[in-house]
Amino acid sequence: MLTKFWGNPLFWIGIYFVGYVITIIAMSHPKRLNKTEKKIPKPLMRFFMLLTFIAPPVALPFTRGPKLAIPTPVALTVGIILLIANFIIKAVAQRQIGALPVLKKKSNLVTTGIYGVIRNPLYMSNGLLAIGMAILFKSLNALLFSVPYSFLYLLIIYFEEKDLLEKYGEEYKEYKKKVKWKIIPKII
């Protein structure tokens, strides 16, 4: 019974979309979010972020469903390369801004390093995680999920940028002019 529950891809997709909707509602009401943030314990916020944004792309490849028709060596190579890129980008970005930037009130706008190339490297790394896991484990459901999962970050970015413009004003406007890429960097 429990295997049927956890192994159902709709369970993990549902978890993501419920968490995503809660996140968007909270971000669209910043005054309410600031009051709520102070009342919610940080471990609970961390658990919510892990459950919403990391667990579904990691769990979906292990659920039942159709498999991708790609050779295993190709799946292993491409999947591992994407996962390594995910971990490197995430490590570099988190080192620059802190482990959980949503939970911190950073006083300085970070505009150098990886943030000098792309404005949202952590979201890009989550997209790489979703695609890498899907390919590595040849899961069609996970690969199909990774597309909206990656692009739905654009709405989160919209609300975050409104907040950053309010906090940093001209400094953030200049940063946006200099670093145009939100999620995918320009490769030259």
C-alpha positions as CSV (number, residue, x, y, z in Angstrom):
1,M,0.0,0.0,0.0
2,L,2.7,2.5,1.0
3,T,4.7,1.6,-2.1
4,K,1.7,2.4,-4.3
5,F,1.4,5.8,-2.5
6,W,5.1,6.8,-2.7
7,G,5.6,5.2,-6.1
8,N,2.8,7.2,-7.7
9,P,4.2,10.1,-9.9
10,L,1.0,12.1,-9.3
11,F,1.8,12.2,-5.6
12,W,5.1,13.9,-6.2
13,I,3.8,16.2,-8.9
14,G,0.9,17.2,-6.5
15,I,3.4,17.9,-3.7
16,Y,5.3,20.2,-5.9
17,F,2.3,22.1,-7.3
18,V,0.7,22.6,-3.8
19,G,4.1,23.9,-2.4
20,Y,4.6,26.0,-5.5
21,V,1.1,27.6,-5.2
22,I,1.7,28.3,-1.5
23,T,5.1,29.9,-2.4
24,I,3.6,32.1,-5.1
25,I,0.7,33.2,-2.9
26,A,3.2,34.1,-0.1
27,M,5.5,35.9,-2.4
28,S,2.7,37.9,-4.0
29,H,1.9,39.3,-0.5
30,P,5.3,40.5,0.7
31,K,4.0,42.3,3.8
32,R,2.2,39.2,5.0
33,L,5.2,37.0,4.1
34,N,7.6,39.2,6.2
35,K,5.2,38.8,9.2
36,T,4.8,35.1,8.6
37,E,8.5,34.5,8.1
38,K,9.2,35.7,11.6
39,K,6.6,33.3,13.1
40,I,7.5,30.2,11.3
41,P,10.5,28.2,12.7
42,K,13.5,28.1,10.3
43,P,13.6,24.2,10.4
44,L,10.0,24.1,9.2
45,M,10.8,26.6,6.4
46,R,13.8,24.5,5.3
47,F,11.6,21.3,5.4
48,F,9.0,23.0,3.2
49,M,11.5,24.2,0.7
50,L,13.1,20.7,0.5
51,L,9.8,19.0,0.2
52,T,8.6,21.4,-2.5
53,F,11.6,22.1,-4.7
54,I,14.0,19.2,-4.2
55,A,12.1,16.0,-3.2
56,P,9.8,15.8,-6.3
57,P,12.6,15.9,-9.0
58,V,14.7,13.5,-6.9
59,A,11.8,11.1,-6.2
60,L,10.0,11.1,-9.6
61,P,12.6,9.1,-11.5
62,F,11.9,6.2,-9.0
63,T,8.2,6.2,-9.5
64,R,6.4,3.8,-11.9
65,G,5.9,4.9,-15.4
66,P,7.3,4.8,-18.9
67,K,11.0,4.8,-19.5
68,L,13.0,6.8,-22.0
69,A,14.3,4.7,-24.9
70,I,18.0,5.8,-24.7
71,P,21.0,3.6,-24.3
72,T,22.1,3.1,-20.7
73,P,25.7,4.5,-21.3
74,V,24.2,7.7,-22.8
75,A,21.8,8.0,-19.9
76,L,24.6,7.5,-17.4
77,T,27.0,9.9,-19.1
78,V,24.5,12.8,-19.7
79,G,22.7,12.3,-16.3
80,I,25.9,12.3,-14.3
81,I,27.3,15.4,-16.2
82,L,24.1,17.3,-15.5
83,L,24.1,16.3,-11.8
84,I,27.8,17.2,-11.4
85,A,27.0,20.6,-13.1
86,N,24.1,21.0,-10.7
87,F,26.2,20.4,-7.6
88,I,29.1,22.6,-8.7
89,I,26.8,25.6,-9.6
90,K,24.8,25.1,-6.4
91,A,27.9,24.9,-4.3
92,V,29.5,28.0,-5.9
93,A,26.2,30.1,-5.7
94,Q,25.5,29.0,-2.1
95,R,29.0,29.9,-1.0
96,Q,28.5,33.4,-2.4
97,I,25.1,34.1,-0.8
98,G,24.8,31.7,2.0
99,A,23.2,28.2,2.3
100,L,19.6,29.3,2.3
101,P,19.3,32.8,0.9
102,V,15.5,32.9,1.4
103,L,15.9,32.6,5.1
104,K,18.6,35.2,5.4
105,K,18.5,39.0,5.3
106,K,21.7,39.7,3.3
107,S,22.8,43.3,3.5
108,N,24.8,43.4,0.3
109,L,23.6,42.6,-3.2
110,V,25.8,39.9,-4.7
111,T,26.8,40.8,-8.3
112,T,30.1,39.1,-8.9
113,G,31.3,35.5,-9.4
114,I,28.6,33.2,-10.8
115,Y,26.1,36.0,-10.1
116,G,28.0,38.1,-12.6
117,V,27.1,35.6,-15.3
118,I,23.5,34.6,-14.3
119,R,21.1,36.2,-11.9
120,N,19.5,33.0,-10.6
121,P,22.1,30.2,-10.6
122,L,20.4,28.2,-7.8
123,Y,17.2,27.9,-9.9
124,M,19.3,26.9,-12.9
125,S,20.9,24.2,-10.8
126,N,17.5,22.9,-9.7
127,G,16.5,22.6,-13.3
128,L,19.7,20.7,-14.0
129,L,19.0,18.4,-11.1
130,A,15.5,17.6,-12.4
131,I,16.7,17.0,-16.0
132,G,19.8,15.1,-14.8
133,M,17.8,12.7,-12.5
134,A,15.2,12.1,-15.3
135,I,17.8,11.2,-17.8
136,L,20.0,9.2,-15.4
137,F,17.1,7.0,-14.5
138,K,15.5,7.1,-17.9
139,S,12.2,8.3,-16.5
140,L,9.8,9.9,-19.1
141,N,7.5,11.2,-16.3
142,A,10.4,12.9,-14.6
143,L,11.7,14.4,-17.9
144,L,8.2,15.7,-18.7
145,F,7.9,17.2,-15.2
146,S,11.4,18.9,-15.5
147,V,10.2,21.3,-18.2
148,P,7.4,23.1,-16.3
149,Y,9.5,22.6,-13.1
150,S,12.3,24.6,-14.6
151,F,10.2,27.3,-16.3
152,L,7.8,27.9,-13.3
153,Y,10.8,29.5,-11.6
154,L,10.2,32.5,-13.8
155,L,7.2,33.5,-11.7
156,I,9.2,33.1,-8.5
157,I,11.9,35.2,-10.1
158,Y,9.4,37.9,-11.0
159,F,8.3,38.3,-7.4
160,E,11.9,38.1,-6.1
161,E,13.0,40.8,-8.5
162,K,10.2,43.1,-7.3
163,D,11.5,42.6,-3.8
164,L,15.1,43.2,-4.8
165,L,14.2,46.4,-6.7
166,E,12.5,47.6,-3.6
167,K,15.5,46.7,-1.4
168,Y,18.3,47.8,-3.6
169,G,16.8,50.3,-6.1
170,E,19.2,51.6,-8.7
171,E,21.9,49.1,-7.7
172,Y,19.7,46.2,-8.7
173,K,18.5,48.0,-11.9
174,E,22.2,48.4,-13.0
175,Y,22.8,44.7,-12.1
176,K,19.9,43.6,-14.3
177,K,21.3,45.7,-17.2
178,K,24.7,44.1,-16.8
179,V,23.5,40.5,-16.2
180,K,20.6,39.9,-18.5
181,W,20.2,36.1,-18.1
182,K,17.8,35.0,-15.4
183,I,18.2,31.3,-15.6
184,I,20.2,30.2,-18.7
185,P,23.5,32.0,-19.3
186,K,24.6,33.2,-22.7
187,I,27.2,30.7,-23.9
188,I,29.9,32.3,-26.1
